[in-house]
Amino acid sequence: MANNNYFIHNAKIVNEGRIFKGDIVVQDGFIKLVINNKHSIEDILLDESTEYIDANGLFLFPGVIDDQVHFREPGLTHKADIGTESKAAVAGGVTSYMDMPNTNPPAITQEQLEEKFQLAAKKSMANYSFYMGTTNDNVEEVIKTDPKTVCGIKVFMGSSTGNMLVDRLATLEHLFACAPLLIAVHCEDEETIKGNLYNYIQKFGEDIPIDRHAVIRSEEACYKSTEFAVNLAKKYNTRLHVLHLSTARELELFDHKIPFEGKKITAEVCAHHLWFNFLDYEKYGAQIKCNPSIKSQDDQNSLLIGLHANKIDVIGSDHAPHTMDEKQQKYLKSASGVPLVQHSLQMMLEMYHQGKLTLEVIAEKMCHSPAKCFQVDRRGFIRQGFYADFVLVDLNRPYEVTKENILYKCAWSPFENHTFNSTIVSTFINGQRVFHEGEFDEDFRGERLMFYR
């Protein structure tokens, strides 16, 4: 499949609030031309090496930029690694990802962070960046992070997988005052969670029902921590990005009246918080145990409304694989996280079929807004001169998720045996068709993302 010159003909292009039938000329890794159908093929001069692709009936989206994944490398590669999970991402139309620092060892020094970039250069099929991690004791190291070559700084203001909780006020004040780039936060109040957990241990011992996760990691825990982070950001004029909102109440903290370009505080919702609600614990159990927790139907519906109202700017996956053995423990030992990066775009396209999202909003929240939010260099849009990262989708071809086509190293998905109404046909990265009809260019490697800051 190795080729860098393509003529994509007759696609329905979803880009910047419009859907139009058109053509794309790709040369040397970039989009050379975006053409509407006023032109015929004969009008366009193409290099003899250009491959013609008839995209009639297909929709062309910019490549998805996933701002939150956990690919588990280094140190946790029994459940996932950069190679396996980036391949799964590409199959799902994700062309770029931003990976979290809670690995083993965690990425909390500049040297450890750079080691992850070196691993990705050898193994990643998609474009990549990695967050710099924070602890109570490494602020001076964090401040050295280069804004042009690193996506952001990650702060766990609530413990999750890994031991990276930052809970000292002096540390947080210093960090928010001095951060040289975007701070992305996981917001859950630790003391609230501990108090809730204590009460349920008193009631159930080790046999806490899995659906109690929704009230142990509660609305109050999320709101209290998110409010604290937003107030800190306002105090220090910090560029803040709040990850995985999960409650209706948190939406009160975000202003939809400010144009995106003027926002200093942005928010993300994850695909699973839009898709699942409290009632789904009965069917899926620990498979959908995640932090922050999946909560009520009202929360689920309010998040969708907040997305349309532009209180929420980005849709991510928070792809967080664990082995099934790690998931199928009693509540206190069951790992939190859901593997989703291969299916997050299909989930949102399914919500389009259900009338809950438009294709234009999907492109905005999964492609355009992540690029703008993180100031990614020349990605996230179908524009002349931008990197040729895009995905071709057949909205009318059903796709059944089976054990055989799940590409995660953990080898399971909550969507196994589920049939989506849409199929990811092809994924192009840096001008090359890396995935097509289930086949991969196994030798292809993505590039390190750069940022115009």
C-alpha positions in Angstrom: 0.0 0.0 0.0 3.0 2.3 0.1 2.3 5.4 -2.0 2.3 9.1 -1.2 0.3 10.5 -4.2 -3.5 10.0 -4.4 -6.4 11.4 -6.1 -9.5 10.8 -4.0 -12.5 11.3 -6.2 -16.2 11.9 -5.4 -16.0 11.8 -1.6 -18.6 13.5 0.6 -16.2 15.7 2.6 -17.1 16.5 6.2 -15.1 19.6 7.2 -15.5 22.8 9.1 -19.3 22.7 9.4 -20.0 21.6 5.8 -20.6 18.5 3.8 -19.8 18.7 0.2 -19.0 16.4 -2.7 -15.4 16.9 -3.8 -12.0 15.6 -4.6 -8.7 15.7 -2.7 -5.2 15.6 -4.3 -2.5 14.2 -2.0 1.1 14.7 -2.8 4.2 14.0 -0.7 2.3 13.6 2.5 0.2 16.8 2.3 -3.1 17.9 0.9 -2.2 19.7 -2.3 -5.8 20.5 -3.4 -9.3 20.3 -2.2 -11.6 20.5 -5.2 -15.4 20.7 -5.5 -17.2 18.9 -8.2 -17.2 21.8 -10.6 -14.1 20.3 -12.0 -13.8 17.0 -14.0 -10.9 14.6 -13.7 -9.7 15.8 -17.1 -9.2 19.3 -15.7 -6.7 18.2 -13.0 -3.1 17.5 -13.9 -1.7 14.7 -11.9 1.7 13.0 -11.6 1.8 9.7 -13.3 2.5 8.0 -9.9 -0.8 9.2 -8.5 -3.2 6.5 -7.5 -6.9 7.1 -8.3 -9.4 6.2 -5.6 -13.1 6.3 -6.4 -14.7 7.3 -3.1 -18.3 7.6 -4.4 -20.7 6.8 -1.6 -18.1 7.3 1.1 -17.7 10.1 3.6 -14.3 11.6 4.2 -13.5 13.0 7.6 -10.2 14.5 8.9 -8.3 12.0 10.9 -9.4 11.7 14.5 -7.1 13.3 17.1 -7.6 11.5 20.4 -6.5 13.7 23.2 -6.5 10.9 25.9 -5.2 7.4 25.6 -3.3 5.0 27.9 -1.2 2.7 25.7 0.6 1.3 28.8 4.2 1.4 27.6 6.6 1.2 29.3 6.2 -1.3 32.1 2.6 -2.5 31.6 3.0 -4.2 28.3 1.2 -7.4 29.3 -2.0 -5.5 28.7 -1.1 -3.1 25.9 1.8 -1.5 24.1 2.4 1.4 21.6 2.5 -0.9 18.6 -0.7 -2.9 19.3 -2.8 0.0 20.5 -1.7 2.5 17.7 -2.7 -0.2 15.2 -6.1 -0.5 16.8 -6.4 3.3 16.7 -5.6 3.4 13.0 -8.3 0.8 12.3 -10.7 3.1 14.0 -9.9 6.2 12.0 -7.6 7.7 14.7 -4.6 9.3 13.0 -3.0 11.0 16.0 -3.1 10.4 19.8 -1.9 11.9 23.0 -0.8 9.3 25.6 -0.9 9.6 29.4 2.1 9.5 31.7 0.9 6.9 34.3 3.1 4.1 33.0 5.9 2.2 34.8 8.0 4.1 35.4 5.8 7.2 35.0 6.9 9.9 32.6 7.8 12.5 35.3 11.3 13.5 34.1 12.3 14.9 30.8 14.4 11.8 30.2 11.6 9.4 30.9 9.3 11.5 28.6 11.8 11.4 25.8 12.2 7.7 26.1 8.5 7.3 25.3 8.9 9.4 22.2 11.8 7.2 21.1 9.7 4.1 21.6 6.9 5.5 19.5 9.2 6.5 16.7 10.0 2.7 16.4 6.6 1.3 17.1 3.7 3.7 16.5 1.5 3.3 13.4 -0.3 6.6 14.2 1.1 10.1 14.9 1.8 10.6 18.6 2.5 12.9 21.5 2.9 12.2 25.2 1.9 14.2 28.3 4.5 15.2 30.9 3.4 13.8 34.2 3.3 15.6 37.6 3.8 14.6 41.2 3.8 16.5 44.4 7.6 16.9 44.0 8.5 17.5 40.3 7.2 20.9 39.4 10.6 22.3 38.5 11.1 19.4 36.1 7.7 19.9 34.6 8.4 23.5 33.9 11.2 22.5 31.6 8.7 20.9 29.1 9.0 22.3 25.6 5.6 23.6 24.5 6.4 23.1 20.8 7.1 19.4 21.0 4.9 18.1 23.9 1.1 18.1 23.9 0.6 19.0 27.5 1.1 18.5 31.2 -1.1 15.9 33.0 -2.3 16.4 36.6 -4.2 13.7 38.4 -6.3 15.7 40.9 -7.8 12.4 41.9 -6.1 9.1 42.0 -6.6 6.6 39.2 -4.5 3.8 37.6 -0.9 4.5 38.9 0.3 6.5 41.9 0.4 10.1 40.5 -2.1 11.9 42.7 -1.1 15.6 43.2 -2.9 16.8 46.3 -0.6 19.5 47.9 -2.1 22.9 47.5 1.3 24.6 47.3 2.4 22.3 44.5 -0.8 22.9 42.5 -0.6 26.7 43.0 3.0 26.7 41.8 2.2 24.5 38.8 -0.8 26.5 37.7 1.1 29.8 38.1 4.2 28.6 36.1 3.1 26.0 33.5 4.5 26.8 30.1 1.8 25.0 28.2 -1.7 23.4 28.6 -2.5 21.6 31.8 -4.9 18.6 31.4 -6.6 17.4 34.6 -8.3 14.4 35.9 -10.7 15.8 38.5 -12.1 13.7 41.3 -11.9 14.7 45.0 -9.9 12.1 46.8 -11.3 12.7 50.3 -14.9 12.5 49.0 -14.2 9.1 47.3 -12.4 7.7 50.4 -15.4 8.6 52.5 -17.9 7.1 50.1 -15.7 3.9 49.8 -15.5 3.6 53.6 -19.3 3.7 53.9 -19.7 1.0 51.3 -17.0 -1.3 52.8 -18.9 -1.0 56.1 -22.1 -2.1 54.3 -20.9 -4.8 51.9 -17.3 -5.7 52.9 -15.5 -7.0 49.8 -18.7 -7.7 48.0 -19.5 -4.1 46.9 -21.9 -4.3 43.9 -20.2 -2.9 40.7 -22.9 -0.4 40.1 -22.0 1.3 43.4 -19.0 2.6 41.5 -21.2 5.4 40.2 -21.9 6.7 43.7 -18.5 6.0 45.3 -16.8 8.0 42.6 -19.7 10.4 42.8 -21.0 13.6 41.3 -19.9 15.5 44.3 -16.3 14.2 44.0 -16.2 15.3 40.4 -17.8 18.7 40.9 -15.7 19.6 43.9 -12.4 18.8 42.1 -13.4 20.4 38.8 -14.6 23.5 40.5 -11.2 23.7 42.3 -9.2 23.3 39.1 -11.3 25.9 37.2 -10.9 28.4 40.0 -7.1 27.8 40.1 -6.9 28.3 36.4 -8.9 31.6 36.6 -6.7 32.8 39.4 -3.5 32.2 37.5 -4.8 32.6 33.9 -3.7 29.1 33.2 -4.5 27.2 30.0 -6.6 24.4 31.4 -8.2 21.4 29.7 -10.6 19.4 32.0 -10.7 15.7 30.9 -13.6 13.3 30.8 -16.5 15.3 32.3 -19.1 12.8 33.6 -21.8 14.8 35.4 -24.5 17.4 34.5 -23.4 19.6 37.4 -19.9 20.1 36.1 -21.3 21.8 33.0 -22.2 24.8 35.2 -18.5 25.6 35.4 -17.9 26.1 31.7 -18.9 29.1 29.6 -20.5 28.4 26.2 -20.7 32.1 25.3 -16.9 32.5 24.8 -15.8 31.7 21.2 -13.5 28.7 21.1 -10.5 30.8 20.1 -10.9 32.9 23.2 -11.2 30.1 25.7 -8.6 29.6 28.3 -10.6 26.7 29.9 -11.8 23.9 27.8 -13.4 20.5 28.5 -13.6 17.0 27.1 -16.2 14.3 27.2 -15.4 10.7 26.5 -17.2 8.4 24.2 -18.3 6.0 26.9 -19.9 8.7 29.1 -22.0 9.6 26.1 -22.9 6.0 25.3 -23.4 4.2 28.6 -25.3 5.1 31.8 -25.9 3.6 35.2 -28.4 1.0 33.9 -25.7 -0.6 31.8 -23.7 -1.9 34.8 -26.3 -4.8 34.9 -25.2 -6.0 31.4 -21.6 -5.0 31.3 -20.5 -5.1 35.0 -16.8 -4.3 35.5 -16.2 -4.0 31.8 -17.5 -0.4 32.0 -15.9 0.4 35.4 -13.8 3.5 34.8 -12.6 6.6 36.5 -14.5 8.9 36.6 -17.5 6.6 36.8 -20.3 6.2 34.3 -23.3 7.8 36.1 -27.0 8.5 35.6 -29.1 8.8 32.5 -29.6 12.5 33.4 -25.8 12.9 33.4 -25.5 11.1 30.1 -28.2 13.2 28.4 -26.8 16.5 29.9 -23.4 15.7 28.6 -24.8 15.4 25.1 -26.7 18.7 25.5 -23.5 20.3 26.8 -21.6 19.1 23.8 -24.1 20.7 21.4 -24.1 23.9 23.5 -20.3 24.1 23.2 -19.7 23.9 26.9 -17.8 20.7 26.0 -15.2 21.1 23.2 -13.6 17.7 22.6 -14.6 14.0 22.4 -11.9 11.6 23.4 -11.7 7.9 24.1 -9.7 7.6 27.4 -8.7 4.3 25.9 -7.6 2.3 29.0 -7.0 -1.4 28.5 -6.7 -4.0 31.2 -6.7 -7.8 30.9 -10.0 -9.5 31.5 -8.5 -11.1 34.6 -7.7 -7.7 36.0 -11.3 -6.6 35.3 -13.0 -9.7 36.7 -12.0 -9.2 40.3 -14.2 -8.2 43.2 -14.9 -4.5 43.3 -12.0 -3.3 45.4 -9.4 -5.0 43.1 -11.1 -4.7 39.7 -9.1 -2.4 37.4 -10.8 0.8 36.1 -10.7 1.5 32.4 -12.3 0.7 29.1 -10.6 -0.1 25.8 -12.2 2.1 23.2 -9.8 3.7 20.7 -10.7 1.3 17.9 -14.4 2.0 18.1 -14.8 5.5 19.4 -15.5 7.0 16.0 -17.9 4.2 15.2 -19.7 4.9 18.5 -20.2 8.5 17.5 -21.3 7.6 14.0 -23.8 5.3 15.6 -25.1 8.3 17.6 -25.4 10.1 14.2 -27.6 7.2 13.0 -29.7 7.6 16.2 -30.2 11.3 15.5 -28.1 12.4 18.5 -25.1 13.9 16.7 -24.6 15.4 13.2 -21.6 14.5 11.1 -20.4 18.1 11.3 -20.4 18.0 15.1 -18.5 14.7 15.1 -15.8 16.2 12.8 -15.7 19.3 15.0 -15.4 17.6 18.4 -13.1 14.7 17.3 -10.9 16.4 14.7 -11.0 20.2 14.5 -11.4 21.1 18.2 -8.6 18.8 19.5 -6.3 20.4 16.9 -7.3 23.9 17.9 -7.3 23.1 21.6 -3.7 21.8 21.6 -2.6 24.0 18.7 -1.5 21.0 16.7 0.6 21.9 13.7 -1.4 21.5 10.4 -3.6 18.6 11.3 -7.3 18.1 12.2 -8.7 19.8 9.0 -9.1 19.0 5.3 -7.2 22.1 4.1 -4.7 22.7 1.4 -1.2 22.5 2.8 -2.2 20.4 5.8 -0.9 16.9 6.5 -3.0 14.3 4.6 -4.6 12.7 7.7 -8.1 11.5 6.9 -10.5 8.6 7.0 -13.0 7.2 4.6 -16.2 5.9 6.1 -19.1 3.9 4.7 -22.1 5.0 6.8 -24.3 2.3 5.3 -22.1 -0.8 5.6 -22.7 -2.7 8.9 -19.7 -3.8 10.9 -19.8 -6.5 13.5 -17.3 -6.4 16.3 -15.9 -9.9 16.8 -13.2 -11.6 18.8 -11.2 -11.9 15.6 -11.2 -8.2 14.6 -10.6 -6.7 18.1 -7.0 -5.4 17.8 -6.3 -4.4 21.4 -3.7 -6.5 23.1 -6.1 -7.1 26.0 -8.2 -8.9 23.3 -11.7 -7.8 24.5 -14.2 -5.0 24.0 -17.5 -4.2 25.6 -18.7 -4.0 21.9 -17.9 -7.7 21.1 -20.8 -9.1 19.1 -22.3 -5.6 18.6 -23.0 -4.5 15.0 -22.4 -0.8 14.1 -24.1 0.7 11.1 -20.9 2.2 9.8 -17.5 0.8 8.6 -14.1 2.5 8.7 -12.9 1.8 5.1 -9.5 3.5 4.9 -7.2 5.5 7.1 -4.6 7.9 5.6 -1.7 9.2 7.7 0.9 11.7 6.5 -0.3 11.1 2.9 -0.1 7.3 3.0 -3.0 4.8 3.1 -2.0 2.9 6.2 -5.3 0.9 6.6 -7.7 -0.3 3.9 -10.5 -2.9 4.2 -8.9 -4.6 7.2 -5.3 -4.6 5.8 -2.4 -2.6 7.2 0.8 -1.2 5.9 2.8 -2.9 8.7 6.0 -1.0 7.9 4.5 2.5 8.3 5.4 4.6 11.3 3.7 7.9 12.4 5.4 11.1 13.3 5.8 13.1 16.4 3.2 15.8 16.6 4.4 19.4 16.7 2.5 22.4 18.2 2.4 26.1 17.1 2.9 27.7 20.5 
